[in-house]
Amino acid sequence: MLVPIFTLKLNHKINPRMVTVGKFDGIHPCLTAATQAGKVFIHNPHTRGQRPAAHRLSQSTQDSDISLLNINQAVSCLTAGSLGPDTAGDTLLVGSQTNLLAYDVHDNADIFYREVTDGANAIVLGKLGDIQSPLAIIGGNCAIQGFDYEGKDLFWTVTGDNVQSLVLCDFTGDGKNELLVGSEDFDIRVFKEDKLVSEMSENETVTSLCHMHGSRFGYALANGTVGVYDRTARYWRIKSKNHAMSIHAFDLNGDGVVELITGWSNGKIDARSDRTGDVIFKDNFSSSVAGVVEGDYRMDGQVQLICTSTEGEVRGYLPASKELKGNLMESSVEQDLVRELSQRRQNLLLELRNYDENAKGVTETDSEVGVIPANTQLQTALSVRPATEAQKAHVELSISTPNETIIRSVLIFAEGIFEGESHVVHPSAQKLSGCVRVPIVPPKDIPVDLHIKAFVGGKNSTQFHVFEITRQLPRFSMYVMGADPSVAPPTGRVTFSINDRSQRVNVTIYLQLPMNRWQKHEGMRTTFVMATY
């Protein structure tokens, strides 16, 4: 079992997602975090008694190892790292909704103080593309800016919505960093300097991003989802009822490959394999996690994973030793196997009990024990319903059976459409039939998989068969062609080249749009012309 190698109780609360570690004198790592009343605290247990109060810095009255940096306004993001070419130590960067401060903690002096009209919701420090000097890149209200060590604005671009997370990563594999941007419109965008090169759509606000290795990165959403992408391919994702407060990449089991470390709002810390998402380690704080960082905090040559809570508790973990053989939790592999086999045994016993109950009911009618025709199957259809006085525009999902059976209830699991990501339709006994219609209103133009489970049986059944089917809601499912004969057809057209087979393009269009509009209208035509020179 992996246990903390040190624990600290700081007498200052920590703002979530505002924690970093910096070597401000070039030697000693200092835990730095935003705290209450527009202040940033700097914890430095290595040089006690050598920090005179000056300029913005003052000594904490609650802890002799802590200095307080007074920002005089609410802090929205912070980070630390090497910014200037001739500086020995790291620079502390603190963002607010109106300003960005670059501060030299060692010399107690401002490096620059810039006004940022779009605010600073997220910040990252490093090199971007072909820009030679490191940049302090901030994301705010639909805008991204990058400042060099003199405070010059060397980079600026816009994005689709308010920025919530930033990370630098060699996404394209060309040896140069691209900027990954997570925003409130549920998208992860990739910028090669100011050029948008890729985009991934999720189903909630992207609150955190972290680079893992190569082109692989982790992400967290506001609905409790965390996962891993490699370029545009998603390796895995999981969803929790709690919120992911911080994610970080760290090799905790010592296998040479980093894991995704997640700190949760309920105080849990877990480490998951970057390949499968399996949990290999977990621990718990008594309060919400504020941030997860790393650094050689004991100055013994070994980098520790440093986890902090909102109440000021700090724990440090070393990577697992060879003796643990990757087993970082209390339970052993054998115990996990016994638990899994016990669960399978319980499931089989439950299934056997159900068979016994069915056998006892052989004297009952077929309809009572749930016998249905062999040709029973679940049929689904999608259609667009324009707005009426009684109901707003929606996509109607029709679920039906081809015979006299009835559908007792329907469960639909879909991300980003229903509250809680699931929806149950349970008609009353008087309205039971072989067809159930479910209105769906997608919040965005993204394809969504609908995982449908339906309970099917006879009209007098007390036991039902469960049918499962997956249907994809097309990307542009809420669009319908106009059918008003009084409106003249449009005279405009778009001509462009596509480097692909016309058949493949037709299939792509076919899959992105609901089919009922193709059956009812012939007004939309596509023409493909190929010229060879």
C-alpha positions as CSV (number, residue, x, y, z in Angstrom):
1,M,0.0,0.0,0.0
2,L,1.3,3.5,-0.9
3,V,1.2,6.0,1.9
4,P,2.2,9.7,2.1
5,I,5.8,10.4,2.9
6,F,4.9,13.8,4.4
7,T,1.8,15.6,5.5
8,L,1.5,19.3,6.2
9,K,-1.4,21.3,7.9
10,L,-1.2,24.8,6.6
11,N,-3.3,27.5,8.3
12,H,-4.7,28.9,5.1
13,K,-7.5,27.8,2.9
14,I,-6.7,27.1,-0.8
15,N,-8.8,28.1,-3.8
16,P,-9.6,25.2,-6.1
17,R,-7.5,24.8,-9.3
18,M,-5.0,27.6,-8.2
19,V,-2.0,25.6,-6.9
20,T,1.5,25.5,-8.3
21,V,5.1,24.8,-7.3
22,G,7.9,27.2,-8.2
23,K,11.7,27.5,-7.6
24,F,11.7,31.2,-7.2
25,D,15.4,31.4,-6.1
26,G,16.3,28.7,-8.6
27,I,16.9,26.1,-5.9
28,H,14.2,25.6,-3.4
29,P,10.7,24.5,-4.5
30,C,7.8,26.5,-2.9
31,L,4.2,25.5,-2.8
32,T,2.2,28.4,-4.0
33,A,-1.6,28.8,-4.0
34,A,-4.3,31.4,-4.1
35,T,-6.1,31.9,-0.8
36,Q,-8.8,34.2,0.6
37,A,-9.1,38.0,0.4
38,G,-7.2,38.4,-2.9
39,K,-3.9,36.9,-1.6
40,V,-1.5,34.3,-2.7
41,F,0.5,32.3,-0.1
42,I,4.0,31.0,-0.7
43,H,5.1,28.1,1.5
44,N,8.9,27.9,1.8
45,P,10.2,25.6,4.6
46,H,13.7,25.6,3.3
47,T,15.0,29.2,4.1
48,R,13.3,30.1,7.3
49,G,14.0,33.6,8.6
50,Q,15.5,34.8,5.4
51,R,12.4,36.5,3.9
52,P,12.1,40.2,4.9
53,A,8.7,41.8,4.2
54,A,8.8,44.1,1.2
55,H,6.7,45.5,-1.6
56,R,3.7,43.1,-2.1
57,L,5.1,40.4,0.2
58,S,4.3,40.1,3.9
59,Q,5.0,37.4,6.5
60,S,2.0,35.3,7.6
61,T,1.1,35.7,11.3
62,Q,-0.2,32.1,11.4
63,D,2.7,30.2,9.9
64,S,6.4,31.3,9.9
65,D,7.1,29.3,6.7
66,I,4.4,31.2,4.7
67,S,4.7,34.6,3.0
68,L,1.6,36.3,1.6
69,L,1.5,38.2,-1.7
70,N,-1.2,40.8,-1.7
71,I,-3.0,41.0,-5.1
72,N,-5.8,43.3,-3.9
73,Q,-8.4,41.5,-6.1
74,A,-9.9,38.1,-6.6
75,V,-7.4,35.7,-8.1
76,S,-8.7,33.6,-11.0
77,C,-5.6,31.6,-12.1
78,L,-1.9,31.3,-11.3
79,T,1.2,29.3,-12.4
80,A,5.0,29.5,-12.0
81,G,7.9,28.7,-14.4
82,S,10.8,30.1,-16.3
83,L,9.8,33.2,-18.3
84,G,12.8,35.4,-18.7
85,P,16.0,34.4,-20.5
86,D,18.3,35.8,-17.9
87,T,16.4,34.9,-14.7
88,A,17.8,32.2,-12.4
89,G,14.5,31.5,-10.7
90,D,10.9,30.9,-11.7
91,T,8.5,33.7,-12.3
92,L,5.1,33.7,-10.5
93,L,2.2,34.6,-12.7
94,V,-1.1,35.6,-11.2
95,G,-4.2,36.4,-13.2
96,S,-7.5,38.1,-12.3
97,Q,-10.5,39.3,-14.3
98,T,-8.8,42.6,-15.1
99,N,-5.0,42.1,-14.8
100,L,-2.0,39.8,-15.2
101,L,0.9,40.1,-12.7
102,A,4.3,38.6,-13.4
103,Y,6.2,38.7,-10.0
104,D,9.8,38.0,-9.0
105,V,9.3,36.4,-5.6
106,H,13.0,36.2,-4.8
107,D,13.7,40.0,-5.4
108,N,10.2,41.1,-4.3
109,A,9.5,43.0,-7.5
110,D,7.0,43.3,-10.3
111,I,8.3,42.1,-13.6
112,F,5.3,43.4,-15.4
113,Y,1.7,44.2,-14.6
114,R,-0.7,44.2,-17.7
115,E,-4.3,45.0,-18.0
116,V,-6.3,42.2,-19.7
117,T,-9.7,43.4,-20.9
118,D,-11.0,39.9,-21.5
119,G,-10.0,38.5,-18.1
120,A,-7.8,35.6,-17.3
121,N,-9.7,32.4,-16.5
122,A,-6.8,30.0,-17.2
123,I,-3.0,30.3,-17.6
124,V,-0.2,28.2,-19.0
125,L,3.5,29.0,-19.4
126,G,5.9,27.7,-22.0
127,K,6.9,27.8,-25.7
128,L,4.4,27.8,-28.5
129,G,5.1,26.9,-32.1
130,D,7.9,28.9,-33.7
131,I,7.8,31.8,-31.1
132,Q,11.3,31.8,-29.7
133,S,10.7,33.1,-26.1
134,P,8.5,31.5,-23.5
135,L,5.0,33.0,-23.2
136,A,2.6,33.5,-20.4
137,I,-0.6,32.5,-22.2
138,I,-3.9,33.4,-20.7
139,G,-7.4,32.5,-21.8
140,G,-10.4,34.8,-21.0
141,N,-13.7,35.8,-22.6
142,C,-13.4,34.2,-26.1
143,A,-9.8,35.5,-26.4
144,I,-6.3,34.1,-25.8
145,Q,-3.2,36.3,-25.3
146,G,0.5,35.5,-24.8
147,F,3.0,37.8,-23.1
148,D,6.8,37.5,-23.1
149,Y,9.1,38.3,-20.1
150,E,8.8,42.1,-20.8
151,G,5.0,42.0,-20.9
152,K,4.9,42.4,-24.7
153,D,1.8,40.9,-26.4
154,L,3.4,38.5,-28.8
155,F,0.4,36.2,-29.4
156,W,-3.4,36.8,-29.7
157,T,-6.2,34.8,-31.1
158,V,-9.9,34.2,-30.5
159,T,-11.8,31.0,-29.7
160,G,-15.5,30.0,-29.6
161,D,-16.4,30.7,-26.0
162,N,-15.1,31.5,-22.6
163,V,-11.8,29.7,-22.0
164,Q,-11.7,27.4,-18.9
165,S,-8.5,25.4,-19.4
166,L,-5.2,25.6,-21.3
167,V,-2.3,23.2,-21.9
168,L,0.7,23.1,-24.2
169,C,1.3,19.8,-26.0
170,D,3.1,18.5,-29.2
171,F,-0.3,17.5,-30.6
172,T,0.9,17.1,-34.3
173,G,4.2,15.4,-33.5
174,D,6.4,17.9,-35.3
175,G,8.5,18.7,-32.2
176,K,6.7,22.1,-31.6
177,N,4.0,22.8,-29.0
178,E,0.4,23.4,-29.9
179,L,-2.0,25.1,-27.6
180,L,-5.0,23.0,-26.4
181,V,-8.0,25.1,-25.3
182,G,-11.0,23.9,-23.3
183,S,-14.0,26.2,-23.2
184,E,-17.6,26.6,-22.0
185,D,-19.0,25.5,-25.4
186,F,-17.9,21.9,-24.7
187,D,-15.1,22.0,-27.2
188,I,-11.4,21.2,-27.0
189,R,-9.6,23.2,-29.7
190,V,-6.0,22.8,-30.9
191,F,-4.2,25.9,-32.1
192,K,-0.9,25.9,-34.0
193,E,0.0,29.4,-33.0
194,D,-3.1,31.3,-34.2
195,K,-4.3,28.6,-36.7
196,L,-7.0,26.2,-35.6
197,V,-5.9,22.7,-36.6
198,S,-8.3,20.3,-34.8
199,E,-11.4,20.3,-32.6
200,M,-13.0,17.7,-30.3
201,S,-16.6,18.1,-29.0
202,E,-17.6,16.9,-25.5
203,N,-20.9,17.2,-23.7
204,E,-20.0,19.7,-20.9
205,T,-17.6,22.5,-20.1
206,V,-14.0,21.5,-20.3
207,T,-12.7,22.5,-16.9
208,S,-9.2,21.0,-16.9
209,L,-6.5,19.8,-19.4
210,C,-3.1,18.2,-18.7
211,H,-0.4,16.9,-21.0
212,M,0.6,13.3,-20.4
213,H,3.2,12.3,-22.9
214,G,3.6,12.7,-26.7
215,S,0.3,13.7,-28.2
216,R,-1.7,12.2,-25.3
217,F,-3.5,14.4,-22.9
218,G,-6.1,14.1,-20.1
219,Y,-9.2,16.2,-19.7
220,A,-12.0,16.8,-17.1
221,L,-15.5,18.1,-17.6
222,A,-17.9,20.0,-15.3
223,N,-20.2,17.0,-15.1
224,G,-17.7,14.8,-13.4
225,T,-16.2,13.1,-16.5
226,V,-12.5,12.5,-16.9
227,G,-10.7,10.8,-19.7
228,V,-7.7,10.6,-22.0
229,Y,-7.2,11.5,-25.7
230,D,-4.4,10.7,-28.1
231,R,-4.7,13.4,-30.7
232,T,-8.4,13.2,-31.7
233,A,-8.9,9.6,-30.6
234,R,-10.4,9.2,-27.1
235,Y,-8.8,6.2,-25.3
236,W,-11.3,6.1,-22.4
237,R,-13.5,8.2,-20.1
238,I,-15.3,7.6,-16.8
239,K,-18.0,9.7,-15.1
240,S,-18.5,10.3,-11.4
241,K,-21.2,12.0,-9.4
242,N,-18.5,14.2,-8.0
243,H,-16.6,17.0,-9.8
244,A,-13.0,16.7,-10.9
245,M,-11.2,19.6,-9.3
246,S,-7.7,19.0,-10.6
247,I,-5.9,16.5,-13.0
248,H,-2.2,15.9,-13.3
249,A,0.1,13.4,-15.1
250,F,2.5,11.5,-12.8
251,D,4.2,8.1,-12.8
252,L,3.0,6.8,-9.5
253,N,3.5,3.1,-9.9
254,G,7.0,3.4,-11.2
255,D,6.4,1.6,-14.6
256,G,7.9,4.4,-16.7
257,V,4.4,5.6,-18.0
258,V,2.5,8.4,-16.4
259,E,-0.9,7.9,-14.9
260,L,-3.8,10.3,-14.8
261,I,-4.1,11.7,-11.2
262,T,-7.5,13.2,-10.4
263,G,-8.5,15.1,-7.3
264,W,-12.3,15.1,-6.7
265,S,-14.7,17.4,-4.9
266,N,-15.5,14.8,-2.3
267,G,-11.8,14.7,-1.2
268,K,-10.8,11.5,-3.1
269,I,-7.5,11.2,-5.0
270,D,-7.2,8.5,-7.6
271,A,-4.6,7.4,-10.1
272,R,-5.8,5.8,-13.4
273,S,-3.9,4.0,-16.1
274,D,-3.5,6.2,-19.2
275,R,-4.3,3.2,-21.4
276,T,-7.4,1.7,-19.8
277,G,-8.6,4.1,-17.1
278,D,-8.4,1.4,-14.4
279,V,-7.8,2.7,-10.9
280,I,-4.4,1.7,-9.5
281,F,-4.4,3.9,-6.4
282,K,-6.8,6.0,-4.3
283,D,-6.7,8.0,-1.1
284,N,-9.0,10.4,0.6
285,F,-8.9,13.9,2.2
286,S,-11.5,15.1,4.7
287,S,-12.4,18.1,2.4
288,S,-12.4,18.8,-1.4
289,V,-9.2,18.6,-3.3
290,A,-7.8,22.0,-4.4
291,G,-4.9,21.0,-6.6
292,V,-2.5,18.3,-7.6
293,V,1.1,19.2,-8.5
294,E,4.6,17.7,-8.3
295,G,8.1,18.7,-7.1
296,D,11.1,17.7,-5.1
297,Y,9.7,19.2,-2.0
298,R,12.1,17.3,0.4
299,M,15.1,18.2,-1.8
300,D,16.4,14.7,-1.7
301,G,16.5,14.2,-5.5
302,Q,13.2,12.4,-5.8
303,V,10.1,14.1,-7.2
304,Q,6.9,13.7,-5.2
305,L,3.3,13.9,-6.1
306,I,1.9,16.8,-4.0
307,C,-1.9,16.9,-3.3
308,T,-3.6,19.7,-1.5
309,S,-7.1,20.2,0.0
310,T,-9.2,23.3,0.2
311,E,-8.7,23.3,4.0
312,G,-4.9,23.6,3.6
313,E,-3.9,19.9,4.1
314,V,-0.9,18.9,2.0
315,R,0.3,15.3,1.3
316,G,3.3,14.1,-0.7
317,Y,3.7,10.7,-2.3
318,L,6.7,9.1,-3.8
319,P,6.5,6.7,-6.8
320,A,6.0,3.1,-5.8
321,S,9.1,1.0,-5.0
322,K,9.9,-2.2,-6.8
323,E,8.8,-4.2,-3.7
324,L,5.2,-3.0,-4.1
325,K,5.2,-4.5,-7.7
326,G,2.6,-1.9,-8.8
327,N,0.1,-2.9,-6.0
328,L,-0.6,0.6,-4.6
329,M,-3.9,-0.1,-2.8
330,E,-4.7,-2.1,0.4
331,S,-6.3,-5.0,-1.4
332,S,-4.2,-7.5,-3.1
333,V,-4.7,-9.0,-6.6
334,E,-6.0,-12.2,-4.9
335,Q,-8.5,-10.3,-2.9
336,D,-9.8,-8.5,-5.9
337,L,-10.1,-11.8,-7.8
338,V,-12.1,-13.4,-4.9
339,R,-14.4,-10.3,-4.8
340,E,-15.0,-10.5,-8.5
341,L,-15.8,-14.3,-8.4
342,S,-18.1,-13.8,-5.4
343,Q,-20.0,-11.1,-7.4
344,R,-20.3,-13.5,-10.4
345,R,-21.6,-16.2,-8.1
346,Q,-24.3,-14.0,-6.7
347,N,-25.4,-13.0,-10.2
348,L,-25.6,-16.6,-11.2
349,L,-27.6,-17.6,-8.1
350,L,-30.0,-14.7,-8.8
351,E,-30.4,-15.9,-12.4
352,L,-31.0,-19.5,-11.3
353,R,-33.7,-18.3,-8.8
354,N,-35.5,-16.5,-11.6
355,Y,-35.5,-19.7,-13.7
356,D,-36.9,-21.6,-10.8
357,E,-39.7,-19.0,-10.4
358,N,-40.5,-19.3,-14.1
359,A,-40.7,-23.1,-13.8
360,K,-43.2,-22.9,-11.0
361,G,-45.4,-20.8,-13.1
362,V,-45.9,-23.3,-15.9
363,T,-49.5,-23.7,-15.0
364,E,-50.1,-20.0,-15.7
365,T,-50.8,-18.6,-19.1
366,D,-48.0,-17.7,-21.5
367,S,-48.8,-14.1,-21.2
368,E,-48.5,-14.0,-17.5
369,V,-45.0,-15.6,-17.5
370,G,-43.8,-13.2,-20.2
371,V,-43.6,-15.5,-23.2
372,I,-43.5,-13.4,-26.4
373,P,-43.5,-14.3,-30.1
374,A,-40.1,-15.4,-31.5
375,N,-40.2,-12.7,-34.2
376,T,-40.4,-9.8,-31.6
377,Q,-37.8,-7.2,-32.2
378,L,-37.3,-3.5,-31.2
379,Q,-37.7,-1.0,-34.1
380,T,-36.6,2.6,-33.8
381,A,-37.1,5.7,-36.0
382,L,-36.1,9.3,-35.8
383,S,-38.1,12.2,-37.1
384,V,-37.9,16.0,-36.8
385,R,-41.0,17.8,-35.3
386,P,-41.2,21.5,-35.9
387,A,-42.4,23.8,-33.0
388,T,-46.1,24.0,-32.3
389,E,-48.1,26.0,-29.7
390,A,-48.1,23.0,-27.4
391,Q,-44.5,21.9,-27.8
392,K,-41.1,23.3,-28.9
393,A,-39.2,21.8,-31.8
394,H,-37.6,18.5,-31.1
395,V,-36.4,15.2,-32.6
396,E,-38.9,12.4,-32.0
397,L,-37.5,9.0,-31.2
398,S,-40.1,6.3,-31.9
399,I,-39.6,2.9,-30.3
400,S,-42.0,0.1,-31.4
401,T,-42.5,-3.6,-31.8
402,P,-44.0,-5.3,-34.9
403,N,-46.6,-7.5,-33.2
404,E,-49.2,-7.5,-30.4
405,T,-46.6,-7.1,-27.6
406,I,-46.5,-3.9,-25.5
407,I,-43.6,-1.8,-24.2
408,R,-43.9,-1.4,-20.4
409,S,-41.1,1.1,-20.0
410,V,-38.0,2.5,-21.8
411,L,-34.7,3.6,-20.4
412,I,-32.4,5.8,-22.5
413,F,-28.8,6.6,-21.6
414,A,-27.2,9.5,-23.5
415,E,-24.5,11.9,-22.6
416,G,-25.3,15.6,-22.7
417,I,-29.0,15.4,-23.6
418,F,-30.9,14.4,-20.4
419,E,-30.4,15.6,-16.9
420,G,-28.3,13.0,-15.2
421,E,-27.6,11.6,-18.6
422,S,-30.5,9.1,-18.5
423,H,-34.3,9.3,-19.2
424,V,-37.1,6.9,-18.2
425,V,-40.4,6.6,-20.0
426,H,-43.0,4.6,-18.0
427,P,-46.5,4.9,-19.5
428,S,-49.5,4.3,-17.2
429,A,-51.3,1.0,-17.4
430,Q,-54.2,2.6,-19.4
431,K,-51.8,3.9,-22.1
432,L,-49.7,0.8,-22.7
433,S,-49.1,0.0,-26.4
434,G,-46.5,-1.3,-28.7
435,C,-45.1,2.1,-29.5
436,V,-43.4,4.7,-27.3
437,R,-42.4,8.2,-28.5
438,V,-39.7,10.2,-26.8
439,P,-39.0,13.9,-27.6
440,I,-35.3,14.8,-27.6
441,V,-33.8,18.3,-27.8
442,P,-30.0,18.1,-28.4
443,P,-28.2,21.2,-27.0
444,K,-25.5,21.1,-29.7
445,D,-24.9,19.8,-33.2
446,I,-22.9,16.8,-32.1
447,P,-23.6,13.1,-32.8
448,V,-24.9,11.3,-29.7
449,D,-25.2,7.6,-29.1
450,L,-28.6,6.6,-27.6
451,H,-28.4,3.4,-25.5
452,I,-31.9,2.2,-25.3
453,K,-33.3,-0.6,-23.0
454,A,-37.0,-1.5,-23.4
455,F,-39.2,-3.8,-21.3
456,V,-41.3,-5.8,-23.7
457,G,-44.1,-8.4,-22.9
458,G,-47.7,-9.3,-23.3
459,K,-50.6,-7.1,-22.1
460,N,-51.1,-9.1,-18.9
461,S,-47.4,-10.0,-18.3
462,T,-45.8,-9.7,-14.9
463,Q,-42.4,-10.5,-16.3
464,F,-40.8,-8.7,-19.2
465,H,-38.0,-9.3,-21.7
466,V,-35.3,-6.6,-21.9
467,F,-34.4,-5.5,-25.4
468,E,-31.2,-3.4,-25.8
469,I,-30.3,-1.4,-28.9
470,T,-28.0,1.5,-29.7
471,R,-29.1,4.2,-32.1
472,Q,-27.0,7.3,-33.1
473,L,-28.6,10.7,-33.1
474,P,-27.1,12.4,-36.2
475,R,-25.0,15.6,-35.9
476,F,-27.5,17.8,-37.6
477,S,-30.6,16.1,-36.3
478,M,-32.5,19.4,-35.5
479,Y,-32.4,20.8,-39.1
480,V,-35.2,20.3,-41.5
481,M,-35.6,21.6,-45.1
482,G,-38.3,24.2,-45.7
483,A,-41.5,23.0,-47.3
484,D,-43.3,26.3,-47.9
485,P,-44.3,26.4,-51.6
486,S,-44.6,30.2,-51.6
487,V,-40.9,30.6,-50.9
488,A,-38.8,30.8,-54.0
489,P,-35.9,28.3,-54.2
490,P,-32.5,29.9,-53.4
491,T,-30.4,31.0,-56.3
492,G,-27.1,30.8,-54.4
493,R,-24.7,27.9,-54.5
494,V,-21.4,26.8,-53.0
495,T,-18.7,25.3,-55.1
496,F,-15.6,23.7,-53.6
497,S,-13.2,20.8,-54.1
498,I,-13.2,17.6,-52.0
499,N,-10.3,15.2,-52.2
500,D,-12.4,12.1,-51.7
501,R,-14.7,9.8,-53.6
502,S,-18.2,11.1,-54.2
503,Q,-19.8,7.9,-52.9
504,R,-18.0,8.4,-49.5
505,V,-19.1,12.0,-49.3
506,N,-22.7,11.0,-50.0
507,V,-22.5,8.4,-47.2
508,T,-21.1,11.1,-44.8
509,I,-24.0,13.4,-45.6
510,Y,-26.5,10.6,-45.2
511,L,-25.2,9.7,-41.8
512,Q,-25.2,13.3,-40.5
513,L,-28.8,14.1,-41.3
514,P,-32.1,12.5,-40.2
515,M,-33.5,10.3,-42.9
516,N,-37.1,11.4,-43.0
517,R,-36.2,14.7,-44.7
518,W,-34.6,12.8,-47.5
519,Q,-37.7,10.8,-48.0
520,K,-40.1,13.8,-48.1
521,H,-38.0,16.4,-50.0
522,E,-36.1,16.4,-53.2
523,G,-35.0,20.0,-53.0
524,M,-31.4,19.4,-51.9
525,R,-29.1,18.1,-54.5
526,T,-25.3,17.6,-54.6
527,T,-23.4,17.4,-57.8
528,F,-19.8,16.1,-58.2
529,V,-17.6,17.0,-61.1
530,M,-14.1,15.6,-61.6
531,A,-11.7,17.2,-64.0
532,T,-8.3,15.6,-64.9
533,Y,-5.5,17.6,-66.4
